[in-house]
Amino acid sequence: MDEFKDIQNLEAGFLQVFIAHTSASLCLNENADPTVRQDLERHFNEMVPENMPYYKHDYEGPDDMPAHIKATLLGAQVLIPITRGSLNLGTWQGIYLCEHRDNGGSRRLILSAFGV
C-alpha cells in the first residue's frame, strides 16, 4: 500500500478498511483470476434478485433493496494483519470493493492502521 505509508512503520498490527456506505461492501477473496469476481456477481444477483414483490424499500430503483441485502451479507469492513510493515494477505487474496448498485456513485473508504 504505497498510498498509506504508516503501515511500513509497524512491525505487527492490523489495517482496518471500512466503507461508509450501505449499498456497497468489502470482502477478501481471490484476486488473481477475474472470473472469480464475475462468478461472485452472478451468484449474488441470482441469490438476491431485483423486483421481488415483497420489497418495500425501492425508492431509488429496483436495485435499491437488493444492494442493501448484499452489503449486509458481505459487510462494511475487513481487518488485515500487518507483519513487518506489509499487509499479510494470502498469495491470491485481494480486497474487493463490491458495488451492489447498478449505477453506484463515489464511495468513501476509511483506513485505520494500528499496532507496534
C-alpha positions as CSV (number, residue, x, y, z in Angstrom):
1,M,0.0,0.0,0.0
2,D,2.2,2.8,-1.3
3,E,-0.5,5.4,-0.5
4,F,-0.6,4.5,3.2
5,K,3.0,4.8,4.3
6,D,2.2,4.4,8.1
7,I,1.9,0.7,7.6
8,Q,5.6,0.4,6.8
9,N,6.4,1.6,10.4
10,L,4.5,-1.3,12.0
11,E,6.2,-4.5,13.0
12,A,2.9,-6.1,13.9
13,G,-0.6,-4.8,13.7
14,F,-3.8,-4.5,11.7
15,L,-5.2,-2.5,8.9
16,Q,-8.9,-1.9,9.1
17,V,-10.7,-0.8,5.9
18,F,-14.2,0.5,6.4
19,I,-16.7,1.6,3.7
20,A,-19.0,4.3,4.8
21,H,-22.0,3.3,2.7
22,T,-25.0,0.9,2.9
23,S,-25.2,-0.3,-0.6
24,A,-21.6,-1.4,-1.2
25,S,-19.4,-3.7,0.8
26,L,-15.9,-5.0,1.3
27,C,-14.5,-8.5,1.3
28,L,-11.3,-10.6,0.8
29,N,-11.2,-13.1,-2.0
30,E,-9.0,-14.4,-4.8
31,N,-7.6,-11.6,-6.8
32,A,-5.6,-13.5,-9.5
33,D,-8.4,-14.7,-11.7
34,P,-11.0,-12.1,-12.8
35,T,-13.6,-14.8,-13.4
36,V,-13.9,-15.1,-9.6
37,R,-15.4,-11.6,-9.4
38,Q,-17.7,-12.3,-12.3
39,D,-18.9,-15.6,-10.7
40,L,-19.5,-13.8,-7.4
41,E,-21.5,-11.1,-9.0
42,R,-23.6,-13.6,-10.9
43,H,-24.2,-15.7,-7.8
44,F,-25.2,-12.7,-5.7
45,N,-27.6,-11.4,-8.4
46,E,-29.3,-14.9,-8.5
47,M,-29.3,-15.2,-4.7
48,V,-30.7,-11.6,-4.2
49,P,-32.8,-10.7,-7.2
50,E,-34.3,-7.4,-8.1
51,N,-38.0,-6.6,-8.3
52,M,-39.2,-9.0,-5.6
53,P,-42.8,-8.2,-4.8
54,Y,-42.2,-8.2,-1.0
55,Y,-39.5,-5.4,-1.1
56,K,-40.9,-2.2,0.3
57,H,-37.7,-0.2,0.1
58,D,-37.4,0.7,-3.6
59,Y,-37.2,4.5,-3.5
60,E,-34.1,4.6,-5.6
61,G,-35.0,1.9,-8.1
62,P,-35.3,-1.9,-8.3
63,D,-31.6,-2.4,-7.3
64,D,-32.0,-0.4,-4.1
65,M,-33.1,-3.1,-1.6
66,P,-31.0,-5.9,-3.1
67,A,-28.0,-3.7,-2.7
68,H,-28.6,-3.3,1.0
69,I,-29.1,-7.0,1.4
70,K,-25.9,-7.8,-0.4
71,A,-24.0,-5.2,1.6
72,T,-25.3,-6.8,4.8
73,L,-24.3,-10.3,3.7
74,L,-20.7,-9.2,2.9
75,G,-20.1,-6.5,5.5
76,A,-18.7,-3.0,5.7
77,Q,-15.2,-3.7,6.8
78,V,-12.2,-6.0,6.5
79,L,-9.3,-6.4,9.0
80,I,-5.9,-7.4,7.6
81,P,-2.9,-8.3,9.6
82,I,0.3,-6.3,9.2
83,T,3.6,-8.1,9.6
84,R,7.0,-6.4,9.3
85,G,5.5,-3.4,7.6
86,S,3.4,-5.2,4.9
87,L,-0.1,-6.5,4.6
88,N,-0.1,-10.2,5.4
89,L,-2.5,-11.4,2.8
90,G,-2.6,-14.9,1.3
91,T,-0.9,-15.4,-2.1
92,W,-4.0,-14.9,-4.1
93,Q,-6.0,-12.6,-1.8
94,G,-7.1,-9.1,-2.6
95,I,-9.5,-6.6,-1.1
96,Y,-12.7,-6.3,-3.1
97,L,-14.9,-3.2,-3.0
98,C,-18.2,-4.7,-4.0
99,E,-20.6,-2.2,-5.7
100,H,-24.1,-3.5,-5.4
101,R,-26.0,-0.7,-7.2
102,D,-26.3,-0.8,-11.0
103,N,-25.0,2.8,-11.1
104,G,-23.2,3.4,-7.8
105,G,-21.8,6.7,-7.0
106,S,-18.5,7.6,-5.4
107,R,-17.5,5.6,-2.3
108,R,-15.6,6.7,0.8
109,L,-13.2,4.3,2.5
110,I,-11.8,4.9,6.0
111,L,-8.4,3.2,6.6
112,S,-7.1,2.8,10.2
113,A,-3.7,1.1,11.0
114,F,-2.8,0.2,14.5
115,G,0.0,-1.9,16.0
116,V,3.6,-1.7,17.3
